[in-house]
């Protein structure tokens, strides 16, 4: 509990949300570089299905990865 509280004070987000933010920011960079497909990126960052990745990406950035 103390770790979570301190982590949130330092980074502004709980650890799980911060981890998801880091993964999605990485995926955004990969999409910009156009080195990998959406499916490849989604599996690489730990999503079991590209549609789950797309939903998380849209929630975080406000647009689908295919439109990005």
Predicted model as a PDB file, atoms N, CA, C, CB and O in Angstrom, pLDDT in the B-factor column:
MODEL        1                                                                  
ATOM      1  N   UNK A   1       0.829  -1.190   0.000  1.00 88.00           N  
ATOM      2  CA  UNK A   1       0.000   0.000   0.000  1.00 88.00           C  
ATOM      3  C   UNK A   1       0.875   1.255   0.000  1.00 88.00           C  
ATOM      4  CB  UNK A   1      -0.944  -0.003   1.213  1.00 88.00           C  
ATOM      5  O   UNK A   1       0.596   2.220  -0.712  1.00 88.00           O  
ATOM      6  N   UNK A   2       1.931   1.225   0.807  1.00 94.00           N  
ATOM      7  CA  UNK A   2       2.810   2.389   0.868  1.00 94.00           C  
ATOM      8  C   UNK A   2       3.514   2.599  -0.469  1.00 94.00           C  
ATOM      9  CB  UNK A   2       3.844   2.227   1.996  1.00 94.00           C  
ATOM     10  O   UNK A   2       3.673   3.731  -0.926  1.00 94.00           O  
ATOM     11  N   UNK A   3       3.936   1.493  -1.092  1.00 94.00           N  
ATOM     12  CA  UNK A   3       4.582   1.589  -2.395  1.00 94.00           C  
ATOM     13  C   UNK A   3       3.647   2.237  -3.409  1.00 94.00           C  
ATOM     14  CB  UNK A   3       5.020   0.201  -2.884  1.00 94.00           C  
ATOM     15  O   UNK A   3       4.047   3.161  -4.117  1.00 94.00           O  
ATOM     16  N   UNK A   4       2.399   1.758  -3.487  1.00 94.00           N  
ATOM     17  CA  UNK A   4       1.440   2.306  -4.443  1.00 94.00           C  
ATOM     18  C   UNK A   4       1.201   3.788  -4.207  1.00 94.00           C  
ATOM     19  CB  UNK A   4       0.123   1.551  -4.361  1.00 94.00           C  
ATOM     20  O   UNK A   4       1.112   4.568  -5.155  1.00 94.00           O  
ATOM     21  N   UNK A   5       1.098   4.175  -2.942  1.00 95.00           N  
ATOM     22  CA  UNK A   5       0.851   5.571  -2.610  1.00 95.00           C  
ATOM     23  C   UNK A   5       2.051   6.434  -3.014  1.00 95.00           C  
ATOM     24  CB  UNK A   5       0.557   5.724  -1.102  1.00 95.00           C  
ATOM     25  O   UNK A   5       1.883   7.494  -3.617  1.00 95.00           O  
ATOM     26  N   UNK A   6       3.247   5.981  -2.682  1.00 96.00           N  
ATOM     27  CA  UNK A   6       4.457   6.726  -3.032  1.00 96.00           C  
ATOM     28  C   UNK A   6       4.645   6.792  -4.544  1.00 96.00           C  
ATOM     29  CB  UNK A   6       5.686   6.085  -2.380  1.00 96.00           C  
ATOM     30  O   UNK A   6       5.003   7.837  -5.088  1.00 96.00           O  
ATOM     31  N   UNK A   7       4.400   5.670  -5.217  1.00 96.00           N  
ATOM     32  CA  UNK A   7       4.523   5.618  -6.674  1.00 96.00           C  
ATOM     33  C   UNK A   7       3.592   6.632  -7.324  1.00 96.00           C  
ATOM     34  CB  UNK A   7       4.216   4.204  -7.194  1.00 96.00           C  
ATOM     35  O   UNK A   7       3.993   7.360  -8.231  1.00 96.00           O  
ATOM     36  N   UNK A   8       2.364   6.675  -6.862  1.00 96.00           N  
ATOM     37  CA  UNK A   8       1.385   7.606  -7.436  1.00 96.00           C  
ATOM     38  C   UNK A   8       1.791   9.055  -7.167  1.00 96.00           C  
ATOM     39  CB  UNK A   8      -0.020   7.334  -6.861  1.00 96.00           C  
ATOM     40  O   UNK A   8       1.585   9.917  -8.021  1.00 96.00           O  
ATOM     41  N   UNK A   9       2.359   9.333  -6.004  1.00 96.00           N  
ATOM     42  CA  UNK A   9       2.810  10.688  -5.703  1.00 96.00           C  
ATOM     43  C   UNK A   9       3.939  11.105  -6.649  1.00 96.00           C  
ATOM     44  CB  UNK A   9       3.275  10.785  -4.239  1.00 96.00           C  
ATOM     45  O   UNK A   9       3.991  12.252  -7.094  1.00 96.00           O  
ATOM     46  N   UNK A  10       4.829  10.182  -6.947  1.00 96.00           N  
ATOM     47  CA  UNK A  10       5.986  10.498  -7.792  1.00 96.00           C  
ATOM     48  C   UNK A  10       5.604  10.573  -9.272  1.00 96.00           C  
ATOM     49  CB  UNK A  10       7.085   9.452  -7.592  1.00 96.00           C  
ATOM     50  O   UNK A  10       5.983  11.520  -9.961  1.00 96.00           O  
ATOM     51  N   UNK A  11       4.853   9.575  -9.764  1.00 94.00           N  
ATOM     52  CA  UNK A  11       4.570   9.473 -11.195  1.00 94.00           C  
ATOM     53  C   UNK A  11       3.174   9.947 -11.597  1.00 94.00           C  
ATOM     54  CB  UNK A  11       4.745   8.061 -11.628  1.00 94.00           C  
ATOM     55  O   UNK A  11       2.901  10.090 -12.789  1.00 94.00           O  
ATOM     56  N   UNK A  12       2.300  10.190 -10.648  1.00 95.00           N  
ATOM     57  CA  UNK A  12       0.976  10.701 -10.953  1.00 95.00           C  
ATOM     58  C   UNK A  12      -0.055   9.661 -11.331  1.00 95.00           C  
ATOM     59  CB  UNK A  12       1.078  11.661 -12.032  1.00 95.00           C  
ATOM     60  O   UNK A  12      -1.220   9.991 -11.554  1.00 95.00           O  
ATOM     61  N   UNK A  13       0.363   8.398 -11.405  1.00 94.00           N  
ATOM     62  CA  UNK A  13      -0.538   7.302 -11.750  1.00 94.00           C  
ATOM     63  C   UNK A  13      -0.210   6.089 -10.882  1.00 94.00           C  
ATOM     64  CB  UNK A  13      -0.428   6.946 -13.261  1.00 94.00           C  
ATOM     65  O   UNK A  13       0.925   5.933 -10.432  1.00 94.00           O  
ATOM     66  N   UNK A  14      -1.202   5.233 -10.648  1.00 95.00           N  
ATOM     67  CA  UNK A  14      -0.906   3.970  -9.970  1.00 95.00           C  
ATOM     68  C   UNK A  14       0.015   3.117 -10.849  1.00 95.00           C  
ATOM     69  CB  UNK A  14      -2.220   3.197  -9.639  1.00 95.00           C  
ATOM     70  O   UNK A  14       0.045   3.308 -12.065  1.00 95.00           O  
ATOM     71  N   UNK A  15       0.763   2.184 -10.261  1.00 96.00           N  
ATOM     72  CA  UNK A  15       1.723   1.387 -11.034  1.00 96.00           C  
ATOM     73  C   UNK A  15       1.149   0.688 -12.263  1.00 96.00           C  
ATOM     74  CB  UNK A  15       2.323   0.366 -10.150  1.00 96.00           C  
ATOM     75  O   UNK A  15       1.790   0.685 -13.314  1.00 96.00           O  
ATOM     76  N   UNK A  16      -0.014   0.109 -12.163  1.00 94.00           N  
ATOM     77  CA  UNK A  16      -0.593  -0.619 -13.299  1.00 94.00           C  
ATOM     78  C   UNK A  16      -0.933   0.342 -14.437  1.00 94.00           C  
ATOM     79  CB  UNK A  16      -1.857  -1.392 -12.860  1.00 94.00           C  
ATOM     80  O   UNK A  16      -0.657   0.040 -15.598  1.00 94.00           O  
ATOM     81  N   UNK A  17      -1.515   1.473 -14.128  1.00 95.00           N  
ATOM     82  CA  UNK A  17      -1.845   2.449 -15.167  1.00 95.00           C  
ATOM     83  C   UNK A  17      -0.578   3.041 -15.781  1.00 95.00           C  
ATOM     84  CB  UNK A  17      -2.726   3.568 -14.590  1.00 95.00           C  
ATOM     85  O   UNK A  17      -0.535   3.306 -16.982  1.00 95.00           O  
ATOM     86  N   UNK A  18       0.437   3.246 -14.972  1.00 96.00           N  
ATOM     87  CA  UNK A  18       1.704   3.768 -15.485  1.00 96.00           C  
ATOM     88  C   UNK A  18       2.337   2.765 -16.454  1.00 96.00           C  
ATOM     89  CB  UNK A  18       2.676   4.081 -14.321  1.00 96.00           C  
ATOM     90  O   UNK A  18       2.856   3.145 -17.504  1.00 96.00           O  
ATOM     91  N   UNK A  19       2.289   1.495 -16.092  1.00 95.00           N  
ATOM     92  CA  UNK A  19       2.835   0.448 -16.957  1.00 95.00           C  
ATOM     93  C   UNK A  19       2.097   0.411 -18.294  1.00 95.00           C  
ATOM     94  CB  UNK A  19       2.749  -0.923 -16.264  1.00 95.00           C  
ATOM     95  O   UNK A  19       2.723   0.285 -19.346  1.00 95.00           O  
ATOM     96  N   UNK A  20       0.793   0.517 -18.255  1.00 95.00           N  
ATOM     97  CA  UNK A  20       0.008   0.527 -19.487  1.00 95.00           C  
ATOM     98  C   UNK A  20       0.348   1.756 -20.329  1.00 95.00           C  
ATOM     99  CB  UNK A  20      -1.499   0.497 -19.168  1.00 95.00           C  
ATOM    100  O   UNK A  20       0.443   1.659 -21.552  1.00 95.00           O  
ATOM    101  N   UNK A  21       0.530   2.900 -19.689  1.00 95.00           N  
ATOM    102  CA  UNK A  21       0.891   4.124 -20.403  1.00 95.00           C  
ATOM    103  C   UNK A  21       2.229   3.952 -21.114  1.00 95.00           C  
ATOM    104  CB  UNK A  21       0.951   5.320 -19.434  1.00 95.00           C  
ATOM    105  O   UNK A  21       2.375   4.362 -22.266  1.00 95.00           O  
ATOM    106  N   UNK A  22       3.192   3.359 -20.450  1.00 95.00           N  
ATOM    107  CA  UNK A  22       4.513   3.137 -21.043  1.00 95.00           C  
ATOM    108  C   UNK A  22       4.390   2.227 -22.272  1.00 95.00           C  
ATOM    109  CB  UNK A  22       5.484   2.514 -20.000  1.00 95.00           C  
ATOM    110  O   UNK A  22       4.994   2.494 -23.312  1.00 95.00           O  
ATOM    111  N   UNK A  23       3.606   1.154 -22.144  1.00 96.00           N  
ATOM    112  CA  UNK A  23       3.422   0.236 -23.277  1.00 96.00           C  
ATOM    113  C   UNK A  23       2.752   0.931 -24.453  1.00 96.00           C  
ATOM    114  CB  UNK A  23       2.593  -0.978 -22.852  1.00 96.00           C  
ATOM    115  O   UNK A  23       3.164   0.750 -25.598  1.00 96.00           O  
ATOM    116  N   UNK A  24       1.729   1.719 -24.181  1.00 96.00           N  
ATOM    117  CA  UNK A  24       1.014   2.392 -25.259  1.00 96.00           C  
ATOM    118  C   UNK A  24       1.854   3.501 -25.896  1.00 96.00           C  
ATOM    119  CB  UNK A  24      -0.292   2.967 -24.736  1.00 96.00           C  
ATOM    120  O   UNK A  24       1.774   3.721 -27.105  1.00 96.00           O  
ATOM    121  N   UNK A  25       2.646   4.189 -25.102  1.00 95.00           N  
ATOM    122  CA  UNK A  25       3.552   5.195 -25.667  1.00 95.00           C  
ATOM    123  C   UNK A  25       4.581   4.536 -26.582  1.00 95.00           C  
ATOM    124  CB  UNK A  25       4.264   5.977 -24.543  1.00 95.00           C  
ATOM    125  O   UNK A  25       4.927   5.080 -27.630  1.00 95.00           O  
ATOM    126  N   UNK A  26       5.069   3.359 -26.178  1.00 95.00           N  
ATOM    127  CA  UNK A  26       6.002   2.604 -27.013  1.00 95.00           C  
ATOM    128  C   UNK A  26       5.321   2.207 -28.328  1.00 95.00           C  
ATOM    129  CB  UNK A  26       6.514   1.343 -26.262  1.00 95.00           C  
ATOM    130  O   UNK A  26       5.913   2.317 -29.401  1.00 95.00           O  
ATOM    131  N   UNK A  27       4.078   1.748 -28.229  1.00 95.00           N  
ATOM    132  CA  UNK A  27       3.370   1.329 -29.433  1.00 95.00           C  
ATOM    133  C   UNK A  27       3.163   2.501 -30.385  1.00 95.00           C  
ATOM    134  CB  UNK A  27       2.024   0.704 -29.069  1.00 95.00           C  
ATOM    135  O   UNK A  27       3.223   2.331 -31.603  1.00 95.00           O  
ATOM    136  N   UNK A  28       2.921   3.683 -29.837  1.00 95.00           N  
ATOM    137  CA  UNK A  28       2.765   4.879 -30.667  1.00 95.00           C  
ATOM    138  C   UNK A  28       4.053   5.154 -31.449  1.00 95.00           C  
ATOM    139  CB  UNK A  28       2.392   6.103 -29.793  1.00 95.00           C  
ATOM    140  O   UNK A  28       4.005   5.466 -32.639  1.00 95.00           O  
ATOM    141  N   UNK A  29       5.188   5.040 -30.787  1.00 94.00           N  
ATOM    142  CA  UNK A  29       6.479   5.247 -31.458  1.00 94.00           C  
ATOM    143  C   UNK A  29       6.695   4.215 -32.562  1.00 94.00           C  
ATOM    144  CB  UNK A  29       7.632   5.177 -30.440  1.00 94.00           C  
ATOM    145  O   UNK A  29       7.208   4.545 -33.631  1.00 94.00           O  
ATOM    146  N   UNK A  30       6.309   2.985 -32.307  1.00 94.00           N  
ATOM    147  CA  UNK A  30       6.456   1.928 -33.311  1.00 94.00           C  
ATOM    148  C   UNK A  30       5.539   2.182 -34.510  1.00 94.00           C  
ATOM    149  CB  UNK A  30       6.150   0.551 -32.691  1.00 94.00           C  
ATOM    150  O   UNK A  30       5.921   1.925 -35.652  1.00 94.00           O  
ATOM    151  N   UNK A  31       4.347   2.679 -34.254  1.00 93.00           N  
ATOM    152  CA  UNK A  31       3.431   2.992 -35.352  1.00 93.00           C  
ATOM    153  C   UNK A  31       3.966   4.144 -36.194  1.00 93.00           C  
ATOM    154  CB  UNK A  31       2.039   3.339 -34.807  1.00 93.00           C  
ATOM    155  O   UNK A  31       3.827   4.141 -37.417  1.00 93.00           O  
ATOM    156  N   UNK A  32       4.569   5.116 -35.548  1.00 92.00           N  
ATOM    157  CA  UNK A  32       5.150   6.240 -36.277  1.00 92.00           C  
ATOM    158  C   UNK A  32       6.298   5.752 -37.161  1.00 92.00           C  
ATOM    159  CB  UNK A  32       5.645   7.330 -35.297  1.00 92.00           C  
ATOM    160  O   UNK A  32       6.434   6.175 -38.308  1.00 92.00           O  
ATOM    161  N   UNK A  33       7.124   4.854 -36.611  1.00 93.00           N  
ATOM    162  CA  UNK A  33       8.267   4.333 -37.358  1.00 93.00           C  
ATOM    163  C   UNK A  33       7.838   3.404 -38.495  1.00 93.00           C  
ATOM    164  CB  UNK A  33       9.207   3.594 -36.418  1.00 93.00           C  
ATOM    165  O   UNK A  33       8.586   3.195 -39.449  1.00 93.00           O  
ATOM    166  N   UNK A  34       6.635   2.853 -38.387  1.00 89.00           N  
ATOM    167  CA  UNK A  34       6.065   1.953 -39.400  1.00 89.00           C  
ATOM    168  C   UNK A  34       6.954   0.738 -39.672  1.00 89.00           C  
ATOM    169  CB  UNK A  34       5.834   2.713 -40.699  1.00 89.00           C  
ATOM    170  O   UNK A  34       7.038   0.259 -40.803  1.00 89.00           O  
ATOM    171  N   UNK A  35       7.612   0.249 -38.627  1.00 85.00           N  
ATOM    172  CA  UNK A  35       8.456  -0.932 -38.764  1.00 85.00           C  
ATOM    173  C   UNK A  35       7.687  -2.230 -38.563  1.00 85.00           C  
ATOM    174  CB  UNK A  35       9.595  -0.864 -37.783  1.00 85.00           C  
ATOM    175  O   UNK A  35       8.122  -3.294 -39.002  1.00 85.00           O  
ATOM    176  N   UNK A  36       6.538  -2.134 -37.896  1.00 91.00           N  
ATOM    177  CA  UNK A  36       5.781  -3.327 -37.543  1.00 91.00           C  
ATOM    178  C   UNK A  36       4.291  -3.108 -37.793  1.00 91.00           C  
ATOM    179  CB  UNK A  36       6.027  -3.706 -36.074  1.00 91.00           C  
ATOM    180  O   UNK A  36       3.811  -1.977 -37.870  1.00 91.00           O  
ATOM    181  N   UNK A  37       3.579  -4.223 -37.917  1.00 93.00           N  
ATOM    182  CA  UNK A  37       2.126  -4.143 -38.073  1.00 93.00           C  
ATOM    183  C   UNK A  37       1.477  -3.947 -36.710  1.00 93.00           C  
ATOM    184  CB  UNK A  37       1.571  -5.418 -38.763  1.00 93.00           C  
ATOM    185  O   UNK A  37       2.118  -4.117 -35.673  1.00 93.00           O  
ATOM    186  N   UNK A  38       0.207  -3.590 -36.726  1.00 95.00           N  
ATOM    187  CA  UNK A  38      -0.539  -3.426 -35.480  1.00 95.00           C  
ATOM    188  C   UNK A  38      -0.565  -4.742 -34.711  1.00 95.00           C  
ATOM    189  CB  UNK A  38      -1.976  -2.937 -35.763  1.00 95.00           C  
ATOM    190  O   UNK A  38      -0.421  -4.746 -33.489  1.00 95.00           O  
ATOM    191  N   UNK A  39      -0.746  -5.842 -35.403  1.00 95.00           N  
ATOM    192  CA  UNK A  39      -0.758  -7.148 -34.745  1.00 95.00           C  
ATOM    193  C   UNK A  39       0.574  -7.449 -34.079  1.00 95.00           C  
ATOM    194  CB  UNK A  39      -1.093  -8.241 -35.747  1.00 95.00           C  
ATOM    195  O   UNK A  39       0.611  -7.913 -32.939  1.00 95.00           O  
ATOM    196  N   UNK A  40       1.657  -7.190 -34.779  1.00 95.00           N  
ATOM    197  CA  UNK A  40       2.984  -7.443 -34.210  1.00 95.00           C  
ATOM    198  C   UNK A  40       3.217  -6.607 -32.955  1.00 95.00           C  
ATOM    199  CB  UNK A  40       4.075  -7.146 -35.246  1.00 95.00           C  
ATOM    200  O   UNK A  40       3.745  -7.096 -31.957  1.00 95.00           O  
ATOM    201  N   UNK A  41       2.821  -5.355 -33.021  1.00 95.00           N  
ATOM    202  CA  UNK A  41       2.998  -4.468 -31.871  1.00 95.00           C  
ATOM    203  C   UNK A  41       2.136  -4.930 -30.701  1.00 95.00           C  
ATOM    204  CB  UNK A  41       2.651  -3.015 -32.248  1.00 95.00           C  
ATOM    205  O   UNK A  41       2.597  -4.963 -29.560  1.00 95.00           O  
ATOM    206  N   UNK A  42       0.895  -5.284 -30.981  1.00 95.00           N  
ATOM    207  CA  UNK A  42      -0.004  -5.690 -29.897  1.00 95.00           C  
ATOM    208  C   UNK A  42       0.516  -6.924 -29.171  1.00 95.00           C  
ATOM    209  CB  UNK A  42      -1.404  -5.962 -30.443  1.00 95.00           C  
ATOM    210  O   UNK A  42       0.464  -6.983 -27.943  1.00 95.00           O  
ATOM    211  N   UNK A  43       1.011  -7.896 -29.903  1.00 95.00           N  
ATOM    212  CA  UNK A  43       1.563  -9.097 -29.265  1.00 95.00           C  
ATOM    213  C   UNK A  43       2.859  -8.772 -28.529  1.00 95.00           C  
ATOM    214  CB  UNK A  43       1.811 -10.201 -30.312  1.00 95.00           C  
ATOM    215  O   UNK A  43       3.123  -9.318 -27.458  1.00 95.00           O  
ATOM    216  N   UNK A  44       3.657  -7.895 -29.097  1.00 94.00           N  
ATOM    217  CA  UNK A  44       4.935  -7.537 -28.488  1.00 94.00           C  
ATOM    218  C   UNK A  44       4.758  -6.871 -27.124  1.00 94.00           C  
ATOM    219  CB  UNK A  44       5.709  -6.616 -29.412  1.00 94.00           C  
ATOM    220  O   UNK A  44       5.544  -7.113 -26.208  1.00 94.00           O  
ATOM    221  N   UNK A  45       3.739  -6.042 -26.988  1.00 95.00           N  
ATOM    222  CA  UNK A  45       3.552  -5.353 -25.711  1.00 95.00           C  
ATOM    223  C   UNK A  45       2.626  -6.108 -24.757  1.00 95.00           C  
ATOM    224  CB  UNK A  45       3.002  -3.969 -25.955  1.00 95.00           C  
ATOM    225  O   UNK A  45       2.306  -5.613 -23.676  1.00 95.00           O  
ATOM    226  N   UNK A  46       2.200  -7.298 -25.156  1.00 93.00           N  
ATOM    227  CA  UNK A  46       1.510  -8.166 -24.206  1.00 93.00           C  
ATOM    228  C   UNK A  46       0.013  -8.311 -24.343  1.00 93.00           C  
ATOM    229  CB  UNK A  46       1.778  -7.697 -22.895  1.00 93.00           C  
ATOM    230  O   UNK A  46      -0.621  -8.889 -23.461  1.00 93.00           O  
ATOM    231  N   UNK A  47      -0.574  -7.814 -25.406  1.00 93.00           N  
ATOM    232  CA  UNK A  47      -2.010  -8.003 -25.600  1.00 93.00           C  
ATOM    233  C   UNK A  47      -2.257  -9.334 -26.294  1.00 93.00           C  
ATOM    234  CB  UNK A  47      -2.617  -6.838 -26.422  1.00 93.00           C  
ATOM    235  O   UNK A  47      -1.534  -9.708 -27.217  1.00 93.00           O  
ATOM    236  N   UNK A  48      -3.283 -10.045 -25.844  1.00 93.00           N  
ATOM    237  CA  UNK A  48      -3.571 -11.370 -26.397  1.00 93.00           C  
ATOM    238  C   UNK A  48      -4.261 -11.302 -27.754  1.00 93.00           C  
ATOM    239  CB  UNK A  48      -4.431 -12.155 -25.432  1.00 93.00           C  
ATOM    240  O   UNK A  48      -4.267 -12.278 -28.504  1.00 93.00           O  
ATOM    241  N   UNK A  49      -4.837 -10.156 -28.062  1.00 94.00           N  
ATOM    242  CA  UNK A  49      -5.535 -10.007 -29.337  1.00 94.00           C  
ATOM    243  C   UNK A  49      -5.432  -8.548 -29.785  1.00 94.00           C  
ATOM    244  CB  UNK A  49      -7.033 -10.453 -29.216  1.00 94.00           C  
ATOM    245  O   UNK A  49      -5.560  -7.642 -28.962  1.00 94.00           O  
ATOM    246  N   UNK A  50      -5.206  -8.314 -31.062  1.00 95.00           N  
ATOM    247  CA  UNK A  50      -5.086  -6.939 -31.557  1.00 95.00           C  
ATOM    248  C   UNK A  50      -6.302  -6.050 -31.271  1.00 95.00           C  
ATOM    249  CB  UNK A  50      -4.847  -6.969 -33.029  1.00 95.00           C  
ATOM    250  O   UNK A  50      -6.157  -4.836 -31.131  1.00 95.00           O  
ATOM    251  N   UNK A  51      -7.484  -6.637 -31.185  1.00 95.00           N  
ATOM    252  CA  UNK A  51      -8.671  -5.808 -30.910  1.00 95.00           C  
ATOM    253  C   UNK A  51      -8.626  -5.226 -29.499  1.00 95.00           C  
ATOM    254  CB  UNK A  51      -9.958  -6.635 -31.093  1.00 95.00           C  
ATOM    255  O   UNK A  51      -9.088  -4.107 -29.275  1.00 95.00           O  
ATOM    256  N   UNK A  52      -8.071  -5.979 -28.545  1.00 95.00           N  
ATOM    257  CA  UNK A  52      -7.929  -5.463 -27.184  1.00 95.00           C  
ATOM    258  C   UNK A  52      -6.907  -4.325 -27.161  1.00 95.00           C  
ATOM    259  CB  UNK A  52      -7.505  -6.595 -26.209  1.00 95.00           C  
ATOM    260  O   UNK A  52      -7.084  -3.329 -26.460  1.00 95.00           O  
ATOM    261  N   UNK A  53      -5.851  -4.489 -27.930  1.00 95.00           N  
ATOM    262  CA  UNK A  53      -4.851  -3.428 -28.053  1.00 95.00           C  
ATOM    263  C   UNK A  53      -5.479  -2.185 -28.671  1.00 95.00           C  
ATOM    264  CB  UNK A  53      -3.650  -3.903 -28.902  1.00 95.00           C  
ATOM    265  O   UNK A  53      -5.262  -1.075 -28.184  1.00 95.00           O  
ATOM    266  N   UNK A  54      -6.248  -2.359 -29.729  1.00 95.00           N  
ATOM    267  CA  UNK A  54      -6.884  -1.222 -30.402  1.00 95.00           C  
ATOM    268  C   UNK A  54      -7.814  -0.470 -29.460  1.00 95.00           C  
ATOM    269  CB  UNK A  54      -7.662  -1.698 -31.631  1.00 95.00           C  
ATOM    270  O   UNK A  54      -7.854   0.760 -29.473  1.00 95.00           O  
ATOM    271  N   UNK A  55      -8.556  -1.202 -28.649  1.00 95.00           N  
ATOM    272  CA  UNK A  55      -9.470  -0.564 -27.697  1.00 95.00           C  
ATOM    273  C   UNK A  55      -8.693   0.241 -26.653  1.00 95.00           C  
ATOM    274  CB  UNK A  55     -10.352  -1.625 -27.003  1.00 95.00           C  
ATOM    275  O   UNK A  55      -9.073   1.365 -26.327  1.00 95.00           O  
ATOM    276  N   UNK A  56      -7.612  -0.328 -26.134  1.00 95.00           N  
ATOM    277  CA  UNK A  56      -6.791   0.383 -25.148  1.00 95.00           C  
ATOM    278  C   UNK A  56      -6.118   1.604 -25.770  1.00 95.00           C  
ATOM    279  CB  UNK A  56      -5.729  -0.557 -24.557  1.00 95.00           C  
ATOM    280  O   UNK A  56      -6.028   2.658 -25.140  1.00 95.00           O  
ATOM    281  N   UNK A  57      -5.650   1.459 -27.000  1.00 96.00           N  
ATOM    282  CA  UNK A  57      -5.003   2.565 -27.712  1.00 96.00           C  
ATOM    283  C   UNK A  57      -5.994   3.708 -27.913  1.00 96.00           C  
ATOM    284  CB  UNK A  57      -4.445   2.088 -29.078  1.00 96.00           C  
ATOM    285  O   UNK A  57      -5.664   4.873 -27.690  1.00 96.00           O  
ATOM    286  N   UNK A  58      -7.205   3.367 -28.333  1.00 95.00           N  
ATOM    287  CA  UNK A  58      -8.227   4.390 -28.558  1.00 95.00           C  
ATOM    288  C   UNK A  58      -8.600   5.094 -27.254  1.00 95.00           C  
ATOM    289  CB  UNK A  58      -9.476   3.765 -29.196  1.00 95.00           C  
ATOM    290  O   UNK A  58      -8.793   6.310 -27.232  1.00 95.00           O  
ATOM    291  N   UNK A  59      -8.701   4.337 -26.185  1.00 94.00           N  
ATOM    292  CA  UNK A  59      -9.040   4.926 -24.890  1.00 94.00           C  
ATOM    293  C   UNK A  59      -7.936   5.885 -24.437  1.00 94.00           C  
ATOM    294  CB  UNK A  59      -9.260   3.819 -23.832  1.00 94.00           C  
ATOM    295  O   UNK A  59      -8.224   6.937 -23.865  1.00 94.00           O  
ATOM    296  N   UNK A  60      -6.695   5.530 -24.689  1.00 94.00           N  
ATOM    297  CA  UNK A  60      -5.562   6.343 -24.232  1.00 94.00           C  
ATOM    298  C   UNK A  60      -5.314   7.559 -25.129  1.00 94.00           C  
ATOM    299  CB  UNK A  60      -4.305   5.489 -24.173  1.00 94.00           C  
ATOM    300  O   UNK A  60      -5.094   8.663 -24.630  1.00 94.00           O  
ATOM    301  N   UNK A  61      -5.348   7.359 -26.454  1.00 95.00           N  
ATOM    302  CA  UNK A  61      -4.995   8.426 -27.389  1.00 95.00           C  
ATOM    303  C   UNK A  61      -6.188   9.067 -28.096  1.00 95.00           C  
ATOM    304  CB  UNK A  61      -4.058   7.889 -28.411  1.00 95.00           C  
ATOM    305  O   UNK A  61      -6.038  10.110 -28.733  1.00 95.00           O  
ATOM    306  N   UNK A  62      -7.373   8.456 -27.991  1.00 95.00           N  
ATOM    307  CA  UNK A  62      -8.554   9.031 -28.614  1.00 95.00           C  
ATOM    308  C   UNK A  62      -8.732   8.687 -30.081  1.00 95.00           C  
ATOM    309  CB  UNK A  62      -8.512  10.490 -28.471  1.00 95.00           C  
ATOM    310  O   UNK A  62      -9.625   9.221 -30.739  1.00 95.00           O  
ATOM    311  N   UNK A  63      -7.896   7.803 -30.600  1.00 94.00           N  
ATOM    312  CA  UNK A  63      -7.997   7.380 -31.993  1.00 94.00           C  
ATOM    313  C   UNK A  63      -7.520   5.933 -32.115  1.00 94.00           C  
ATOM    314  CB  UNK A  63      -7.167   8.315 -32.921  1.00 94.00           C  
ATOM    315  O   UNK A  63      -6.746   5.443 -31.293  1.00 94.00           O  
ATOM    316  N   UNK A  64      -7.993   5.277 -33.140  1.00 94.00           N  
ATOM    317  CA  UNK A  64      -7.567   3.892 -33.361  1.00 94.00           C  
ATOM    318  C   UNK A  64      -6.140   3.857 -33.905  1.00 94.00           C  
ATOM    319  CB  UNK A  64      -8.531   3.173 -34.335  1.00 94.00           C  
ATOM    320  O   UNK A  64      -5.715   4.791 -34.585  1.00 94.00           O  
ATOM    321  N   UNK A  65      -5.401   2.795 -33.614  1.00 93.00           N  
ATOM    322  CA  UNK A  65      -4.039   2.712 -34.159  1.00 93.00           C  
ATOM    323  C   UNK A  65      -4.010   2.668 -35.684  1.00 93.00           C  
ATOM    324  CB  UNK A  65      -3.339   1.489 -33.611  1.00 93.00           C  
ATOM    325  O   UNK A  65      -3.050   3.132 -36.298  1.00 93.00           O  
ATOM    326  N   UNK A  66      -5.039   2.120 -36.291  1.00 90.00           N  
ATOM    327  CA  UNK A  66      -5.087   2.064 -37.754  1.00 90.00           C  
ATOM    328  C   UNK A  66      -5.241   3.461 -38.364  1.00 90.00           C  
ATOM    329  CB  UNK A  66      -6.244   1.162 -38.211  1.00 90.00           C  
ATOM    330  O   UNK A  66      -4.803   3.687 -39.493  1.00 90.00           O  
ATOM    331  N   UNK A  67      -5.844   4.385 -37.650  1.00 86.00           N  
ATOM    332  CA  UNK A  67      -6.018   5.755 -38.123  1.00 86.00           C  
ATOM    333  C   UNK A  67      -4.790   6.605 -37.793  1.00 86.00           C  
ATOM    334  CB  UNK A  67      -7.278   6.380 -37.503  1.00 86.00           C  
ATOM    335  O   UNK A  67      -4.570   7.658 -38.392  1.00 86.00           O  
ATOM    336  N   UNK A  68      -4.019   6.145 -36.861  1.00 76.00           N  
ATOM    337  CA  UNK A  68      -2.853   6.891 -36.407  1.00 76.00           C  
ATOM    338  C   UNK A  68      -1.761   6.759 -37.438  1.00 76.00           C  
ATOM    339  CB  UNK A  68      -2.369   6.397 -35.029  1.00 76.00           C  
ATOM    340  O   UNK A  68      -0.676   7.313 -37.261  1.00 76.00           O  
TER     341      UNK A  68                                                      
ENDMDL                                                                          
END                                                                             
